[in-house]
């Protein structure tokens, strides 16, 4: 098979100028770009050159935000915009809640249930999306989901009862699973050294949809009321066509312009024998038997879950507690989501920067610190009673909570290579479960005021971040324990049994293990078996 | 830079929010007599349709008070207020003694000049009135808008003479049709694309 041959040639057993930078620990490892000294111009299956420098898996080694070159950067932009529009649709109702609650006669309980419903659907869809990505590819997964949930968005203008409202928000919420396809896509297209910033930027800019919508929906509502002259109770319904149409358009773009892997689409690669059809049972098994999956699902529930919760309640919170009008409350609420422009990517960057020096242990500490500080700030937010300070605290809190999300996904790609899709999905689902739980406990009934709910949510964040302490990688260590003698190959190849290895199914994991040696950090002596770096042991 | 913008914003908002001293509802005297009727049915409590029914509201100074009580009154503000049954589990309609924070009477009906012999007004229930149970309250205010006294159509417990408003749905036929068309487009174009791609791949693999 052609790609095998290429890859074996690229293996140089540690000679200078090889493509295996960083392995010996004596060469400098650059954060955002990797020198491609001596490496041939990489080409994809069809022999076309890549626009960006790539590694042995053809994953890009840099992120050029201003470029739309296929496949890496085009994927990047399609992916984050698609995710952003899904966020936009899911949170299109909250900024208009003061109007909707009057039209439908909603009680606080109804609004709380709808908020929970909006993020509950995605628990299931995110888990499924991971599998779908593993099996048919992120392009189909993303596009199909977006276009199937678009009818649910178009049902919102037809809603006339509280139950209808809750149901529609539930079905719209399914599209939040595009998060998983987005992260999966990023992890497939970008090298492990920059996967943190790639994931963080794409997801962060996607999450911004939750902020943009708080600005846009009140504006659209206003325009429809003033310029078209509709009644309030009609105008909000017409406004809902905006997210619906955007979502359909984006789904079509993803289908036509997207590509699953640097080398091509799953269907093409399967035909040419490049992409191996994996067994769902095995992929699922390795995901659920890995304890790290569960820990990160929980902690993600308390950074991303909190972000979803705040997206649902913050506009109404400012409207009611500080007596603002709809547009002002919307503007303030939007700043929370808009911080994602840089806070989530920065979380990913910090993760990568810290990893360059301290490896995976650095990434774990980075995550724990950022998320805990976020929890403390959440407590402060609930206790702040003046408008000005509340806005300031909310902004800082949003930075930390979103950076924690970015930092989490700087770690996820390393938990498993084979089951990356399911684990991404499980983490994402955990985020939504966190949102469901938090809204259910603190923001449903009139037992707690919203400000008390926010404060208690902060306490829960701090408590649920502690499990990060228990995440241990044999080859890299954990927060308090050093690495053992295991190597990256041991860890990643152990996901395949002897039979699968003898069929050569684990080659991609070997390539990945190679590239993952960067997680040892600087100044760690090489621990590979013999002098070879393991890639040729077949 | 984002933080300095936020800081300036907070200063501006802080200065704006330092408003006048608050009036407490419990300090107001009930010197006005207010009556409201649903015009089409000539009854003072019942069901009114938003956008269709009219309320005829009349008010005057209670005869048991001397006319001098109304010396400081400049205007009378008529407002549509939520009855307790419509406030349950809806914190945004909560009654608060501090009239600055009170959300009971959010819908304004009319404002008329105060004269002790009173006045009346006919008001069509607007289409943005939510479906709920209401009563009508009149606040006598001074030149700055501070409340000095009140009157209402219902009793202290807010259980008598209540008007139920049936709201508009907000849906129109055009919206229904547009929703159906857009949904169909989404599903059909998706199936079309997938079908095309699988046909194309079958062709190339042959």
Interface residues (C-beta under 8 A of the other chain):
Chain A: X98 X101 X102 X103 X105 X107 X108 X109 X140 X143 X144 X147 X148 X150 X151 X154 X155 X157 X158 X160 X231 X232 X233 X234 X236 X237 X238 X241 X244 X245 X248 X251 X252 X255 X256 X267 X268 X271 X316 X319 X320 X322 X323 X335 X386 X387 X388 X389 X391 X392 X395 X446 X449
Chain B: X2 X3 X6 X7 X9 X10 X11 X13 X14 X17 X88 X89 X90 X91 X92 X101 X127 X128 X130 X131 X132 X167 X168 X169 X170 X171 X172 X175 X176 X178 X179 X180 X182 X183 X185 X186 X187 X189 X190 X193 X194 X197 X201 X205
